[in-house]
C-alpha cells in the first residue's frame, strides 16, 4: 500500500483548476451584467 504524503500547499494542477474556475465565474458575471434586464437568457450559454 502506497500512501501519498500530505501537503498543505496546492499542487500546480489545483492552482490551474482554481484559475480556470475563477475565469469561468468572471465570464458568467460579465454575461449576466450584459444581459440584465432581459427576458431571454444570454446567447453565450
PDBQT receptor file of N, H, CA, C and O in Angstrom, charges set to zero:
ATOM      1  N   UNK A   1       0.851  -1.187   0.000  1.00  0.00    +0.000 N 
ATOM      2  CA  UNK A   1       0.000   0.000   0.000  1.00  0.00    +0.000 C 
ATOM      3  C   UNK A   1       0.886   1.236   0.000  1.00  0.00    +0.000 C 
ATOM      4  O   UNK A   1       1.779   1.379   0.836  1.00  0.00    +0.000 OA
ATOM      5  N   UNK A   2       0.634   2.096  -0.919  1.00  0.00    +0.000 N 
ATOM      6  H   UNK A   2      -0.090   1.980  -1.598  1.00  0.00    +0.000 HD
ATOM      7  CA  UNK A   2       1.432   3.312  -1.066  1.00  0.00    +0.000 C 
ATOM      8  C   UNK A   2       0.611   4.510  -0.607  1.00  0.00    +0.000 C 
ATOM      9  O   UNK A   2      -0.480   4.759  -1.120  1.00  0.00    +0.000 OA
ATOM     10  N   UNK A   3       1.131   5.234   0.343  1.00  0.00    +0.000 N 
ATOM     11  H   UNK A   3       2.018   5.032   0.760  1.00  0.00    +0.000 HD
ATOM     12  CA  UNK A   3       0.440   6.418   0.847  1.00  0.00    +0.000 C 
ATOM     13  C   UNK A   3       1.140   7.663   0.320  1.00  0.00    +0.000 C 
ATOM     14  O   UNK A   3       2.368   7.734   0.277  1.00  0.00    +0.000 OA
ATOM     15  N   UNK A   4       0.340   8.633  -0.075  1.00  0.00    +0.000 N 
ATOM     16  H   UNK A   4      -0.657   8.575  -0.039  1.00  0.00    +0.000 HD
ATOM     17  CA  UNK A   4       0.900   9.888  -0.543  1.00  0.00    +0.000 C 
ATOM     18  C   UNK A   4       1.092  10.809   0.652  1.00  0.00    +0.000 C 
ATOM     19  O   UNK A   4       0.248  10.846   1.548  1.00  0.00    +0.000 OA
ATOM     20  N   UNK A   5       2.185  11.546   0.675  1.00  0.00    +0.000 N 
ATOM     21  H   UNK A   5       2.870  11.516  -0.052  1.00  0.00    +0.000 HD
ATOM     22  CA  UNK A   5       2.399  12.490   1.782  1.00  0.00    +0.000 C 
ATOM     23  C   UNK A   5       1.362  13.605   1.738  1.00  0.00    +0.000 C 
ATOM     24  O   UNK A   5       0.915  14.013   0.666  1.00  0.00    +0.000 OA
ATOM     25  N   UNK A   6       0.990  14.086   2.905  1.00  0.00    +0.000 N 
ATOM     26  H   UNK A   6       1.353  13.754   3.776  1.00  0.00    +0.000 HD
ATOM     27  CA  UNK A   6       0.037  15.185   2.984  1.00  0.00    +0.000 C 
ATOM     28  C   UNK A   6       0.746  16.499   2.668  1.00  0.00    +0.000 C 
ATOM     29  O   UNK A   6       1.867  16.737   3.118  1.00  0.00    +0.000 OA
ATOM     30  N   UNK A   7       0.085  17.337   1.897  1.00  0.00    +0.000 N 
ATOM     31  H   UNK A   7      -0.825  17.144   1.532  1.00  0.00    +0.000 HD
ATOM     32  CA  UNK A   7       0.650  18.641   1.536  1.00  0.00    +0.000 C 
ATOM     33  C   UNK A   7      -0.320  19.735   1.959  1.00  0.00    +0.000 C 
ATOM     34  O   UNK A   7      -1.529  19.616   1.759  1.00  0.00    +0.000 OA
ATOM     35  N   UNK A   8       0.208  20.779   2.532  1.00  0.00    +0.000 N 
ATOM     36  H   UNK A   8       1.190  20.876   2.694  1.00  0.00    +0.000 HD
ATOM     37  CA  UNK A   8      -0.605  21.923   2.892  1.00  0.00    +0.000 C 
ATOM     38  C   UNK A   8      -0.750  22.877   1.709  1.00  0.00    +0.000 C 
ATOM     39  O   UNK A   8      -1.676  23.687   1.670  1.00  0.00    +0.000 OA
ATOM     40  N   UNK A   9       0.155  22.781   0.758  1.00  0.00    +0.000 N 
ATOM     41  H   UNK A   9       0.908  22.123   0.790  1.00  0.00    +0.000 HD
ATOM     42  CA  UNK A   9       0.132  23.674  -0.390  1.00  0.00    +0.000 C 
ATOM     43  C   UNK A   9      -0.596  23.014  -1.555  1.00  0.00    +0.000 C 
ATOM     44  O   UNK A   9      -0.585  21.792  -1.697  1.00  0.00    +0.000 OA
ATOM     45  N   UNK A  10      -1.224  23.838  -2.383  1.00  0.00    +0.000 N 
ATOM     46  H   UNK A  10      -1.233  24.831  -2.267  1.00  0.00    +0.000 HD
ATOM     47  CA  UNK A  10      -1.940  23.336  -3.549  1.00  0.00    +0.000 C 
ATOM     48  C   UNK A  10      -0.943  22.925  -4.629  1.00  0.00    +0.000 C 
ATOM     49  O   UNK A  10       0.123  23.525  -4.771  1.00  0.00    +0.000 OA
ATOM     50  N   UNK A  11      -1.306  21.899  -5.380  1.00  0.00    +0.000 N 
ATOM     51  H   UNK A  11      -2.171  21.412  -5.264  1.00  0.00    +0.000 HD
ATOM     52  CA  UNK A  11      -0.462  21.480  -6.491  1.00  0.00    +0.000 C 
ATOM     53  C   UNK A  11      -0.669  22.434  -7.658  1.00  0.00    +0.000 C 
ATOM     54  O   UNK A  11      -1.609  23.228  -7.668  1.00  0.00    +0.000 OA
ATOM     55  N   UNK A  12       0.217  22.346  -8.634  1.00  0.00    +0.000 N 
ATOM     56  H   UNK A  12       0.981  21.701  -8.626  1.00  0.00    +0.000 HD
ATOM     57  CA  UNK A  12       0.090  23.203  -9.816  1.00  0.00    +0.000 C 
ATOM     58  C   UNK A  12      -1.234  22.940 -10.527  1.00  0.00    +0.000 C 
ATOM     59  O   UNK A  12      -1.862  23.866 -11.040  1.00  0.00    +0.000 OA
ATOM     60  N   UNK A  13      -1.653  21.683 -10.557  1.00  0.00    +0.000 N 
ATOM     61  H   UNK A  13      -1.143  20.930 -10.141  1.00  0.00    +0.000 HD
ATOM     62  CA  UNK A  13      -2.918  21.325 -11.208  1.00  0.00    +0.000 C 
ATOM     63  C   UNK A  13      -4.102  21.960 -10.471  1.00  0.00    +0.000 C 
ATOM     64  O   UNK A  13      -5.028  22.467 -11.104  1.00  0.00    +0.000 OA
ATOM     65  N   UNK A  14      -4.075  21.932  -9.158  1.00  0.00    +0.000 N 
ATOM     66  H   UNK A  14      -3.324  21.520  -8.643  1.00  0.00    +0.000 HD
ATOM     67  CA  UNK A  14      -5.150  22.543  -8.371  1.00  0.00    +0.000 C 
ATOM     68  C   UNK A  14      -5.194  24.060  -8.582  1.00  0.00    +0.000 C 
ATOM     69  O   UNK A  14      -6.270  24.652  -8.663  1.00  0.00    +0.000 OA
ATOM     70  N   UNK A  15      -4.035  24.669  -8.668  1.00  0.00    +0.000 N 
ATOM     71  H   UNK A  15      -3.160  24.189  -8.602  1.00  0.00    +0.000 HD
ATOM     72  CA  UNK A  15      -3.961  26.112  -8.908  1.00  0.00    +0.000 C 
ATOM     73  C   UNK A  15      -4.521  26.442 -10.289  1.00  0.00    +0.000 C 
ATOM     74  O   UNK A  15      -5.272  27.405 -10.439  1.00  0.00    +0.000 OA
ATOM     75  N   UNK A  16      -4.160  25.647 -11.300  1.00  0.00    +0.000 N 
ATOM     76  H   UNK A  16      -3.550  24.864 -11.178  1.00  0.00    +0.000 HD
ATOM     77  CA  UNK A  16      -4.661  25.871 -12.655  1.00  0.00    +0.000 C 
ATOM     78  C   UNK A  16      -6.175  25.714 -12.705  1.00  0.00    +0.000 C 
ATOM     79  O   UNK A  16      -6.860  26.495 -13.364  1.00  0.00    +0.000 OA
ATOM     80  N   UNK A  17      -6.704  24.699 -12.004  1.00  0.00    +0.000 N 
ATOM     81  H   UNK A  17      -6.147  24.065 -11.468  1.00  0.00    +0.000 HD
ATOM     82  CA  UNK A  17      -8.156  24.493 -11.968  1.00  0.00    +0.000 C 
ATOM     83  C   UNK A  17      -8.848  25.669 -11.287  1.00  0.00    +0.000 C 
ATOM     84  O   UNK A  17      -9.907  26.108 -11.737  1.00  0.00    +0.000 OA
ATOM     85  N   UNK A  18      -8.268  26.176 -10.220  1.00  0.00    +0.000 N 
ATOM     86  H   UNK A  18      -7.409  25.819  -9.854  1.00  0.00    +0.000 HD
ATOM     87  CA  UNK A  18      -8.856  27.306  -9.498  1.00  0.00    +0.000 C 
ATOM     88  C   UNK A  18      -8.866  28.556 -10.378  1.00  0.00    +0.000 C 
ATOM     89  O   UNK A  18      -9.839  29.310 -10.383  1.00  0.00    +0.000 OA
ATOM     90  N   UNK A  19      -7.778  28.771 -11.122  1.00  0.00    +0.000 N 
ATOM     91  H   UNK A  19      -6.988  28.159 -11.118  1.00  0.00    +0.000 HD
ATOM     92  CA  UNK A  19      -7.712  29.928 -12.027  1.00  0.00    +0.000 C 
ATOM     93  C   UNK A  19      -8.755  29.805 -13.132  1.00  0.00    +0.000 C 
ATOM     94  O   UNK A  19      -9.398  30.792 -13.489  1.00  0.00    +0.000 OA
ATOM     95  N   UNK A  20      -8.929  28.590 -13.682  1.00  0.00    +0.000 N 
ATOM     96  H   UNK A  20      -8.406  27.788 -13.393  1.00  0.00    +0.000 HD
ATOM     97  CA  UNK A  20      -9.921  28.380 -14.734  1.00  0.00    +0.000 C 
ATOM     98  C   UNK A  20     -11.322  28.603 -14.183  1.00  0.00    +0.000 C 
ATOM     99  O   UNK A  20     -12.165  29.203 -14.850  1.00  0.00    +0.000 OA
ATOM    100  N   UNK A  21     -11.573  28.128 -12.978  1.00  0.00    +0.000 N 
ATOM    101  H   UNK A  21     -10.889  27.640 -12.436  1.00  0.00    +0.000 HD
ATOM    102  CA  UNK A  21     -12.877  28.311 -12.346  1.00  0.00    +0.000 C 
ATOM    103  C   UNK A  21     -13.160  29.801 -12.143  1.00  0.00    +0.000 C 
ATOM    104  O   UNK A  21     -14.269  30.267 -12.408  1.00  0.00    +0.000 OA
ATOM    105  N   UNK A  22     -12.166  30.539 -11.679  1.00  0.00    +0.000 N 
ATOM    106  H   UNK A  22     -11.266  30.161 -11.465  1.00  0.00    +0.000 HD
ATOM    107  CA  UNK A  22     -12.320  31.978 -11.468  1.00  0.00    +0.000 C 
ATOM    108  C   UNK A  22     -12.607  32.680 -12.799  1.00  0.00    +0.000 C 
ATOM    109  O   UNK A  22     -13.457  33.567 -12.873  1.00  0.00    +0.000 OA
ATOM    110  N   UNK A  23     -11.887  32.272 -13.845  1.00  0.00    +0.000 N 
ATOM    111  H   UNK A  23     -11.196  31.551 -13.785  1.00  0.00    +0.000 HD
ATOM    112  CA  UNK A  23     -12.087  32.864 -15.172  1.00  0.00    +0.000 C 
ATOM    113  C   UNK A  23     -13.512  32.588 -15.649  1.00  0.00    +0.000 C 
ATOM    114  O   UNK A  23     -14.175  33.481 -16.178  1.00  0.00    +0.000 OA
ATOM    115  N   UNK A  24     -13.984  31.353 -15.462  1.00  0.00    +0.000 N 
ATOM    116  H   UNK A  24     -13.446  30.628 -15.033  1.00  0.00    +0.000 HD
ATOM    117  CA  UNK A  24     -15.340  30.999 -15.872  1.00  0.00    +0.000 C 
ATOM    118  C   UNK A  24     -16.370  31.812 -15.097  1.00  0.00    +0.000 C 
ATOM    119  O   UNK A  24     -17.354  32.277 -15.672  1.00  0.00    +0.000 OA
ATOM    120  N   UNK A  25     -16.151  31.984 -13.800  1.00  0.00    +0.000 N 
ATOM    121  H   UNK A  25     -15.352  31.605 -13.333  1.00  0.00    +0.000 HD
ATOM    122  CA  UNK A  25     -17.069  32.779 -12.980  1.00  0.00    +0.000 C 
ATOM    123  C   UNK A  25     -17.129  34.224 -13.471  1.00  0.00    +0.000 C 
ATOM    124  O   UNK A  25     -18.206  34.818 -13.536  1.00  0.00    +0.000 OA
ATOM    125  N   UNK A  26     -15.973  34.786 -13.816  1.00  0.00    +0.000 N 
ATOM    126  H   UNK A  26     -15.098  34.304 -13.763  1.00  0.00    +0.000 HD
ATOM    127  CA  UNK A  26     -15.928  36.162 -14.303  1.00  0.00    +0.000 C 
ATOM    128  C   UNK A  26     -16.668  36.295 -15.632  1.00  0.00    +0.000 C 
ATOM    129  O   UNK A  26     -17.354  37.288 -15.873  1.00  0.00    +0.000 OA
ATOM    130  N   UNK A  27     -16.523  35.280 -16.498  1.00  0.00    +0.000 N 
ATOM    131  H   UNK A  27     -15.965  34.473 -16.302  1.00  0.00    +0.000 HD
ATOM    132  CA  UNK A  27     -17.203  35.294 -17.788  1.00  0.00    +0.000 C 
ATOM    133  C   UNK A  27     -18.722  35.278 -17.585  1.00  0.00    +0.000 C 
ATOM    134  O   UNK A  27     -19.444  36.031 -18.238  1.00  0.00    +0.000 OA
ATOM    135  N   UNK A  28     -19.199  34.428 -16.688  1.00  0.00    +0.000 N 
ATOM    136  H   UNK A  28     -18.613  33.817 -16.157  1.00  0.00    +0.000 HD
ATOM    137  CA  UNK A  28     -20.634  34.349 -16.416  1.00  0.00    +0.000 C 
ATOM    138  C   UNK A  28     -21.135  35.661 -15.810  1.00  0.00    +0.000 C 
ATOM    139  O   UNK A  28     -22.216  36.136 -16.161  1.00  0.00    +0.000 OA
ATOM    140  N   UNK A  29     -20.356  36.242 -14.907  1.00  0.00    +0.000 N 
ATOM    141  H   UNK A  29     -19.479  35.857 -14.622  1.00  0.00    +0.000 HD
ATOM    142  CA  UNK A  29     -20.748  37.529 -14.324  1.00  0.00    +0.000 C 
ATOM    143  C   UNK A  29     -20.883  38.603 -15.404  1.00  0.00    +0.000 C 
ATOM    144  O   UNK A  29     -21.812  39.410 -15.378  1.00  0.00    +0.000 OA
ATOM    145  N   UNK A  30     -19.946  38.601 -16.353  1.00  0.00    +0.000 N 
ATOM    146  H   UNK A  30     -19.191  37.946 -16.374  1.00  0.00    +0.000 HD
ATOM    147  CA  UNK A  30     -19.996  39.578 -17.442  1.00  0.00    +0.000 C 
ATOM    148  C   UNK A  30     -21.236  39.360 -18.301  1.00  0.00    +0.000 C 
ATOM    149  O   UNK A  30     -21.921  40.319 -18.658  1.00  0.00    +0.000 OA
ATOM    150  N   UNK A  31     -21.529  38.098 -18.635  1.00  0.00    +0.000 N 
ATOM    151  H   UNK A  31     -20.973  37.319 -18.345  1.00  0.00    +0.000 HD
ATOM    152  CA  UNK A  31     -22.719  37.790 -19.433  1.00  0.00    +0.000 C 
ATOM    153  C   UNK A  31     -23.977  38.242 -18.700  1.00  0.00    +0.000 C 
ATOM    154  O   UNK A  31     -24.906  38.771 -19.310  1.00  0.00    +0.000 OA
ATOM    155  N   UNK A  32     -23.999  38.029 -17.392  1.00  0.00    +0.000 N 
ATOM    156  H   UNK A  32     -23.244  37.599 -16.896  1.00  0.00    +0.000 HD
ATOM    157  CA  UNK A  32     -25.154  38.423 -16.590  1.00  0.00    +0.000 C 
ATOM    158  C   UNK A  32     -25.358  39.939 -16.646  1.00  0.00    +0.000 C 
ATOM    159  O   UNK A  32     -26.475  40.418 -16.844  1.00  0.00    +0.000 OA
ATOM    160  N   UNK A  33     -24.276  40.675 -16.471  1.00  0.00    +0.000 N 
ATOM    161  H   UNK A  33     -23.370  40.286 -16.310  1.00  0.00    +0.000 HD
ATOM    162  CA  UNK A  33     -24.364  42.140 -16.498  1.00  0.00    +0.000 C 
ATOM    163  C   UNK A  33     -24.816  42.640 -17.864  1.00  0.00    +0.000 C 
ATOM    164  O   UNK A  33     -25.605  43.580 -17.954  1.00  0.00    +0.000 OA
ATOM    165  N   UNK A  34     -24.319  42.014 -18.922  1.00  0.00    +0.000 N 
ATOM    166  H   UNK A  34     -23.678  41.250 -18.848  1.00  0.00    +0.000 HD
ATOM    167  CA  UNK A  34     -24.659  42.455 -20.274  1.00  0.00    +0.000 C 
ATOM    168  C   UNK A  34     -26.093  42.097 -20.656  1.00  0.00    +0.000 C 
ATOM    169  O   UNK A  34     -26.676  42.737 -21.531  1.00  0.00    +0.000 OA
ATOM    170  N   UNK A  35     -26.657  41.094 -20.018  1.00  0.00    +0.000 N 
ATOM    171  H   UNK A  35     -26.183  40.574 -19.308  1.00  0.00    +0.000 HD
ATOM    172  CA  UNK A  35     -27.984  40.638 -20.408  1.00  0.00    +0.000 C 
ATOM    173  C   UNK A  35     -29.092  41.153 -19.498  1.00  0.00    +0.000 C 
ATOM    174  O   UNK A  35     -30.267  40.909 -19.768  1.00  0.00    +0.000 OA
ATOM    175  N   UNK A  36     -28.746  41.852 -18.435  1.00  0.00    +0.000 N 
ATOM    176  H   UNK A  36     -27.791  42.051 -18.215  1.00  0.00    +0.000 HD
ATOM    177  CA  UNK A  36     -29.764  42.314 -17.493  1.00  0.00    +0.000 C 
ATOM    178  C   UNK A  36     -30.186  43.721 -17.835  1.00  0.00    +0.000 C 
ATOM    179  O   UNK A  36     -29.301  44.509 -18.170  1.00  0.00    +0.000 OA
ATOM    180  N   UNK A  37     -31.415  44.116 -17.788  1.00  0.00    +0.000 N 
ATOM    181  H   UNK A  37     -32.134  43.477 -17.516  1.00  0.00    +0.000 HD
ATOM    182  CA  UNK A  37     -32.575  43.233 -17.654  1.00  0.00    +0.000 C 
ATOM    183  C   UNK A  37     -32.981  42.685 -19.017  1.00  0.00    +0.000 C 
ATOM    184  O   UNK A  37     -32.944  43.397 -20.020  1.00  0.00    +0.000 OA
ATOM    185  N   UNK A  38     -33.354  41.457 -19.040  1.00  0.00    +0.000 N 
ATOM    186  H   UNK A  38     -33.383  40.878 -18.224  1.00  0.00    +0.000 HD
ATOM    187  CA  UNK A  38     -33.792  40.823 -20.278  1.00  0.00    +0.000 C 
ATOM    188  C   UNK A  38     -34.644  39.610 -19.935  1.00  0.00    +0.000 C 
ATOM    189  O   UNK A  38     -34.449  38.971 -18.902  1.00  0.00    +0.000 OA
ATOM    190  N   UNK A  39     -35.565  39.310 -20.791  1.00  0.00    +0.000 N 
ATOM    191  H   UNK A  39     -35.724  39.829 -21.630  1.00  0.00    +0.000 HD
ATOM    192  CA  UNK A  39     -36.399  38.149 -20.550  1.00  0.00    +0.000 C 
ATOM    193  C   UNK A  39     -35.769  36.896 -21.146  1.00  0.00    +0.000 C 
ATOM    194  O   UNK A  39     -36.123  35.781 -20.763  1.00  0.00    +0.000 OA
ATOM    195  N   UNK A  40     -34.835  37.072 -22.082  1.00  0.00    +0.000 N 
ATOM    196  H   UNK A  40     -34.547  37.978 -22.393  1.00  0.00    +0.000 HD
ATOM    197  CA  UNK A  40     -34.174  35.930 -22.706  1.00  0.00    +0.000 C 
ATOM    198  C   UNK A  40     -32.814  35.703 -22.079  1.00  0.00    +0.000 C 
ATOM    199  O   UNK A  40     -32.142  36.662 -21.700  1.00  0.00    +0.000 OA
ATOM    200  N   UNK A  41     -32.395  34.451 -21.963  1.00  0.00    +0.000 N 
ATOM    201  H   UNK A  41     -32.941  33.672 -22.272  1.00  0.00    +0.000 HD
ATOM    202  CA  UNK A  41     -31.056  34.181 -21.427  1.00  0.00    +0.000 C 
ATOM    203  C   UNK A  41     -29.987  34.627 -22.433  1.00  0.00    +0.000 C 
ATOM    204  O   UNK A  41     -30.270  34.753 -23.624  1.00  0.00    +0.000 OA
ATOM    205  N   UNK A  42     -28.782  34.860 -21.964  1.00  0.00    +0.000 N 
ATOM    206  H   UNK A  42     -28.551  34.758 -20.996  1.00  0.00    +0.000 HD
ATOM    207  CA  UNK A  42     -27.700  35.267 -22.884  1.00  0.00    +0.000 C 
ATOM    208  C   UNK A  42     -27.460  34.193 -23.948  1.00  0.00    +0.000 C 
ATOM    209  O   UNK A  42     -27.653  33.005 -23.687  1.00  0.00    +0.000 OA
ATOM    210  N   UNK A  43     -27.051  34.598 -25.117  1.00  0.00    +0.000 N 
ATOM    211  H   UNK A  43     -26.894  35.563 -25.329  1.00  0.00    +0.000 HD
ATOM    212  CA  UNK A  43     -26.810  33.668 -26.210  1.00  0.00    +0.000 C 
ATOM    213  C   UNK A  43     -25.548  32.851 -25.991  1.00  0.00    +0.000 C 
ATOM    214  O   UNK A  43     -25.307  31.889 -26.721  1.00  0.00    +0.000 OA
ATOM    215  N   UNK A  44     -24.731  33.210 -24.996  1.00  0.00    +0.000 N 
ATOM    216  H   UNK A  44     -24.926  33.991 -24.402  1.00  0.00    +0.000 HD
ATOM    217  CA  UNK A  44     -23.457  32.537 -24.765  1.00  0.00    +0.000 C 
ATOM    218  C   UNK A  44     -23.608  31.194 -24.076  1.00  0.00    +0.000 C 
ATOM    219  O   UNK A  44     -22.645  30.428 -24.045  1.00  0.00    +0.000 OA
ATOM    220  N   UNK A  45     -24.756  30.874 -23.527  1.00  0.00    +0.000 N 
ATOM    221  H   UNK A  45     -25.538  31.497 -23.551  1.00  0.00    +0.000 HD
ATOM    222  CA  UNK A  45     -24.904  29.609 -22.802  1.00  0.00    +0.000 C 
ATOM    223  C   UNK A  45     -25.029  28.444 -23.729  1.00  0.00    +0.000 C 
ATOM    224  O   UNK A  45     -25.160  27.306 -23.276  1.00  0.00    +0.000 OA
TER     225      UNK A  45
